[in-house]
Amino acid sequence: MTDRLEPTANRTLAEPGKLTLTVGPDSGDLRGSDDKILQAGIDYLSRLRGGTLQILPGEYAMRNALYMRSNVRLRGAGEETVLKKTPSVCTPLARDSDWYEARIQVQDPSGFTPGCGIMLCGQVRGRLQVIKETVVEIDGDLLALNRPLEKNAWLDEQATAATLFPILTAEWVDDVSVEDLVLDGNKSENDETNGNYAGAVFIQHCDRYLFRNVTARNYNGDGYSFQVCDDIRFESCRSENNANLGFHPGSGSQRPIFHNCISRGNSQGIFFCWGVTHGLAENCTCSSNRDYGISIGHRDTDNRIAGCTIEHNEKVGILFRDESAESQSREFRAPHRNTIEGCTIRDNGFNEEGVGIDIRGIAHDLTIRDCRFEDSGEGKQKIGIRCNPEALRTNQVGNAFVAMGKEIVEAEIQM
């Protein structure tokens, strides 16, 4: 009598495996210490429909952004793995470039190298225009790009070319995780970059990302900026000493989650942009930012801030913005149905009026529950909550106020 099969032995073995590829300065499957070797690893894994790029300890010189691919996991060795942006250069264009051209002429080509990232900037009818590409060839003062421009870059728009780019980026790329590494923007040697186009991390139209134990620091712009992205999750991440926003959940981003994160020494800790909904910031610290700890505004609804410490922010601890004071759609654009609960809000606003939470617009149905508002004795935070009387149904319950000059006040309506 033959042995019988195990009950599950005939299951189809259809699930593919995932390769782990190592890269390091002196060891690993791929060897090198710049963006090119990292990109080679990412693209190799993408050909295999995903996998893990394990970056060994070392400092990697980033002369261009690292472009992520779907289903790839990027993992470092913690603080010993540093992706550092190289110094930037900037030069005016020497002639107009039209939207169908793939070469630009610049006044000074020094500092540009084949493979480097390039950002063309100009003022078009008073608004910033940005084009991001890669230099693939240099012939005198002509820089050849990887593809034709899609917009004009003209001298009368003060067009410039600079080696500015995000350290890590993606567009229309889903299902990525980034873990255990440091992104260093080398702020002192780089020009400032607008957070709607770049940051230490900049992703756009991307869904389902996990950032775990990642530090974005010293970027001359935003730490983490993501635009029109859903289900982006941050666990134990840090955004420190960046020139602008620490965490920037951008326009139209749904369900962002920040858990156990720290945002310190930026202009703002967490900036909810336009139409950010059903987000969660839990057990986070927003401390010592030059403007606001957390800022919530245009149609940012149904978000929850829970168990966070908001302290030592110079202008306001938590700001509810009023961005459309002159608009007939002011109420429609307001940040309704947000909840602040179980937070410690301490020593904020000392460079302005000393306000912990400032509700400036006409947000409806806000809940501020079981929070502790306190001043540590130096007279920094003088007011716990300042509320616009036009805001309807603000629910304040179970809050404690310690050493506040005023616990809750009505703001004056500006006519």
C-alpha positions in Angstrom: 0.0 0.0 0.0 1.5 3.4 -1.0 2.0 6.3 1.4 -0.8 8.8 1.1 -0.1 12.4 0.2 -0.3 15.2 2.7 -3.7 16.9 2.4 -2.2 20.1 0.9 0.6 18.5 -1.2 -1.1 19.1 -4.5 -1.6 22.8 -4.1 -0.4 24.8 -7.1 3.0 26.5 -6.5 2.2 29.7 -8.5 3.4 32.5 -6.2 6.6 34.0 -7.5 9.6 34.6 -5.2 11.3 37.9 -4.5 15.0 38.5 -4.9 17.1 40.4 -2.3 19.9 42.3 -4.0 22.7 43.9 -1.9 24.6 47.0 -2.8 27.5 48.7 -1.0 30.6 50.8 -1.4 33.0 47.8 -1.1 30.8 44.7 -1.0 27.5 43.3 -2.1 26.0 42.1 -5.4 26.5 45.6 -6.8 29.4 47.8 -5.7 29.5 51.6 -5.7 28.5 54.6 -3.6 26.3 56.9 -5.7 22.8 57.2 -7.2 23.8 55.3 -10.3 24.5 52.1 -8.5 21.4 52.4 -6.4 19.2 53.1 -9.5 20.8 50.1 -11.2 19.7 47.9 -8.4 16.1 49.3 -8.4 15.8 48.8 -12.1 17.2 45.3 -12.0 14.5 44.4 -9.4 11.8 46.1 -11.4 12.6 43.8 -14.3 11.9 40.8 -12.0 8.6 42.3 -10.9 9.9 43.5 -7.6 12.1 42.5 -4.7 14.3 44.1 -2.0 17.3 46.3 -2.5 19.4 46.0 0.7 21.7 49.1 0.9 24.8 48.3 3.0 26.3 50.9 5.5 27.9 53.9 3.9 27.4 57.3 2.5 26.0 57.5 -1.0 26.5 60.7 -3.1 23.3 61.6 -4.8 23.8 63.5 -8.1 20.3 62.6 -9.2 17.1 61.4 -7.6 16.6 57.7 -6.9 13.5 56.8 -8.9 11.4 54.1 -7.2 9.6 51.3 -9.1 6.5 49.4 -8.2 6.7 46.4 -5.8 10.3 47.3 -4.7 11.4 47.4 -1.1 14.3 49.7 -0.3 16.0 48.9 3.0 19.1 50.3 4.6 21.1 49.6 7.8 19.6 52.4 9.9 21.6 55.5 10.6 24.7 54.0 9.0 23.1 54.2 5.5 23.0 57.8 4.3 21.9 59.0 0.9 23.4 62.5 0.8 22.6 65.2 -1.9 25.7 66.7 -3.6 26.1 70.5 -3.7 23.9 72.3 -6.2 24.9 74.8 -8.9 22.6 77.2 -10.7 23.0 79.2 -14.0 20.7 81.3 -16.2 19.9 79.9 -19.6 21.8 81.5 -22.5 18.9 81.2 -25.1 15.2 80.4 -25.2 14.3 76.7 -25.1 10.9 75.7 -26.6 8.8 72.8 -25.4 9.8 70.4 -28.1 13.6 70.8 -27.7 15.8 68.3 -25.9 18.9 70.5 -25.5 19.3 73.7 -23.5 22.1 76.3 -23.7 23.3 77.7 -20.4 25.6 80.5 -19.4 27.8 78.3 -17.2 27.9 74.5 -17.7 30.4 73.9 -14.9 29.0 71.7 -12.2 26.7 69.8 -14.5 27.7 66.2 -15.3 26.2 63.4 -17.5 23.5 61.7 -15.4 22.9 64.5 -13.0 19.5 65.7 -12.1 18.4 69.1 -13.4 15.6 71.5 -12.5 14.6 74.3 -14.9 12.7 77.1 -13.2 11.0 80.3 -14.4 8.3 82.7 -13.7 5.3 82.3 -16.1 2.7 85.1 -15.6 3.9 85.5 -12.0 3.8 81.8 -11.1 6.7 79.4 -10.7 7.1 76.9 -13.5 9.3 73.8 -12.8 10.7 71.2 -15.3 12.6 68.2 -13.9 14.8 66.1 -16.2 18.2 64.4 -16.4 21.3 65.6 -18.2 22.6 62.8 -20.5 25.3 64.6 -22.5 27.3 67.9 -22.4 28.7 69.6 -25.4 30.3 72.9 -24.4 27.5 75.0 -23.1 24.8 72.7 -24.5 23.2 70.3 -22.0 21.3 67.4 -23.7 18.4 66.1 -21.7 16.9 62.6 -21.5 13.7 63.7 -23.3 12.3 66.9 -25.0 10.9 69.6 -22.8 7.1 69.7 -22.3 7.1 73.4 -21.5 8.9 76.5 -22.7 11.9 77.8 -20.8 12.4 81.4 -21.9 14.9 84.1 -21.0 12.1 86.7 -20.4 10.8 84.3 -17.7 14.1 84.4 -15.9 14.7 80.7 -16.7 17.5 79.0 -14.8 19.0 75.5 -14.7 20.1 74.0 -11.4 21.2 70.6 -10.1 18.2 70.4 -7.8 16.0 67.3 -7.4 14.4 65.1 -4.7 16.7 62.5 -3.1 13.9 59.8 -3.5 11.1 60.2 -5.9 8.3 58.5 -8.0 5.3 59.4 -10.1 2.5 56.9 -10.9 4.4 54.2 -9.0 2.5 52.1 -6.4 3.3 49.6 -3.7 6.7 50.6 -2.4 8.3 50.4 1.1 11.4 52.4 2.3 13.0 51.4 5.6 16.0 52.0 7.8 17.9 54.8 6.1 18.8 58.5 6.2 18.1 61.0 3.5 20.4 64.1 4.0 19.7 67.1 1.8 23.0 68.9 2.6 21.1 72.1 3.1 24.1 74.4 3.5 25.4 73.6 0.0 22.1 73.6 -1.9 19.6 76.2 -3.1 16.1 76.2 -1.8 13.5 74.0 -3.6 9.7 74.5 -3.6 8.0 71.6 -1.8 5.3 71.2 -4.5 8.1 69.9 -6.8 10.7 68.3 -4.6 11.8 67.4 -1.1 14.1 64.8 0.5 11.1 62.6 -0.5 8.8 63.7 -3.3 6.1 61.4 -4.8 3.1 62.2 -6.9 0.1 60.1 -8.0 1.4 57.2 -6.0 -0.5 54.8 -3.7 0.3 52.4 -0.8 3.7 53.4 0.4 5.3 52.5 3.7 8.1 54.5 5.2 9.5 52.9 8.4 12.4 54.3 10.4 13.4 56.8 7.7 15.0 60.2 8.6 14.7 63.1 6.2 17.1 65.9 7.4 18.8 69.1 6.3 16.9 69.4 3.0 16.6 73.0 1.6 12.9 72.5 1.2 10.4 69.9 2.5 11.3 66.7 4.3 8.5 64.5 2.9 6.1 65.8 0.3 3.5 63.6 -1.4 0.9 65.0 -3.8 -2.3 63.3 -4.8 -1.2 60.1 -3.1 -3.5 57.6 -1.1 -2.6 55.3 1.8 0.9 56.6 2.5 2.0 55.4 5.9 4.9 56.6 8.1 6.1 54.6 11.1 8.8 55.9 13.4 10.1 58.4 10.8 11.8 61.7 11.5 11.8 65.0 9.7 14.5 67.3 11.1 16.0 70.6 10.3 14.5 71.0 6.9 14.1 74.5 5.5 10.3 74.2 4.9 7.6 71.6 5.8 8.5 68.5 7.8 5.7 66.2 6.6 3.6 67.6 3.7 0.6 65.5 2.8 -0.3 67.3 -0.4 -3.4 68.1 -2.3 -6.0 65.3 -2.6 -4.1 62.8 -0.5 -6.4 60.4 1.3 -5.8 58.4 4.5 -2.2 59.4 5.3 -1.0 57.8 8.6 1.8 59.1 10.8 2.5 56.8 13.7 5.2 57.5 16.3 6.9 60.1 14.1 9.0 63.2 15.0 9.0 66.5 13.1 11.4 69.0 14.6 13.3 72.1 13.5 11.4 72.6 10.3 9.2 75.6 9.3 6.0 73.4 10.1 5.7 70.0 11.6 2.8 68.5 9.6 1.2 70.5 6.9 -2.2 69.2 5.7 -2.5 70.8 2.2 -5.7 70.8 0.2 -8.4 68.1 0.4 -6.4 65.8 2.7 -9.0 63.5 4.4 -9.3 60.7 6.9 -5.7 61.1 8.0 -4.3 60.0 11.3 -1.4 61.4 13.3 -0.9 59.2 16.4 1.7 59.4 19.1 3.8 61.9 17.1 5.9 64.8 18.3 5.9 68.2 16.5 8.4 70.3 18.3 10.5 73.4 17.9 9.2 74.3 14.4 9.6 77.9 13.3 5.9 78.4 12.4 3.3 75.8 13.3 3.4 72.3 14.9 0.4 71.2 12.8 -1.5 73.2 10.1 -4.9 72.1 8.7 -6.7 74.0 6.0 -8.5 73.9 2.6 -11.0 71.1 2.7 -8.9 69.0 5.0 -11.7 67.1 6.7 -12.3 64.1 8.9 -8.7 63.9 10.2 -7.6 62.8 13.7 -4.7 63.9 15.8 -4.4 61.6 18.8 -1.9 61.3 21.6 0.6 63.7 20.1 3.0 66.1 21.8 2.9 69.6 20.2 5.4 71.8 21.9 7.8 74.8 21.5 6.5 75.8 18.0 7.1 79.4 17.5 3.8 80.8 16.1 0.9 78.4 16.9 0.7 74.8 18.2 -2.1 73.6 15.9 -3.5 76.0 13.3 -6.9 75.7 11.5 -6.3 78.0 8.5 -8.7 80.4 6.9 -7.4 80.5 3.4 -10.6 81.9 1.6 -11.7 84.8 3.7 -12.9 86.8 0.7 -14.5 83.9 -1.2 -18.2 83.0 -1.4 -17.1 79.4 -1.1 -15.4 80.1 2.3 -17.6 77.6 4.2 -17.2 74.9 1.5 -13.4 75.2 1.6 -13.1 75.1 5.4 -11.6 72.1 7.4 -14.6 70.4 8.9 -15.0 67.4 11.2 -11.4 67.1 12.5 -10.6 65.7 15.9 -7.8 66.6 18.4 -7.7 64.2 21.3 -5.4 63.1 24.1 -2.7 65.5 23.0 -0.2 67.6 25.1 0.0 71.1 23.7 2.8 73.0 25.5 4.8 76.3 25.3 3.6 77.2 21.8 3.2 80.6 20.1 5.9 82.5 21.9 6.9 84.5 18.7 3.3 85.6 18.2 0.4 85.6 20.6 1.0 82.4 22.5 -1.9 80.3 21.2 -2.1 76.5 21.6 -4.9 75.8 19.1 -6.0 78.6 16.8 -9.3 78.1 14.9 -9.2 81.0 12.4 -11.7 80.0 9.8 -15.3 78.7 10.0 -14.6 75.1 10.4 -17.6 73.1 11.6 -17.9 70.1 14.0 -14.3 70.2 15.4 -13.7 68.1 18.5 -11.0 68.9 21.0 -11.1 66.3 23.7 -9.0 65.2 26.7 -6.0 67.4 25.8 -3.6 69.0 28.2 -2.7 72.7 27.5 0.2 74.0 29.5 2.8 76.6 29.9 6.0 75.4 31.7 6.3 78.7 33.6 8.0 81.0 31.1 4.9 82.6 29.7 5.3 81.2 26.2 1.8 79.8 25.7 -0.7 82.3 27.1 -4.0 81.0 25.5 -5.2 77.4 25.3 -7.8 77.6 22.5 -8.7 80.6 20.4 -11.8 80.0 18.4 -13.5 82.0 15.6 -17.1 82.6 16.7 -18.2 81.8 13.2 -17.0 78.2 13.6 -20.0 76.0 14.4 -20.4 73.2 16.9 -16.8 73.1 18.3 -16.9 70.3 20.8 -14.5 70.9 23.7 -14.6 68.3 26.5 -12.3 66.9 29.1 -9.5 69.3 28.5 -7.0 70.4 31.2 -5.4 73.9 31.3 -2.3 74.5 33.3 -0.8 77.9 33.9 -2.7 79.5 31.0 -3.4 83.2 31.0 -6.7 82.4 29.3 -8.1 79.0 28.7 -10.5 79.6 25.8 -11.1 82.9 24.0 -13.1 84.1 21.0 -11.1 85.5 18.2 -12.2 88.9 16.8 -13.9 88.6 13.4 -11.9 90.5 10.8 -14.2 92.6 8.6 
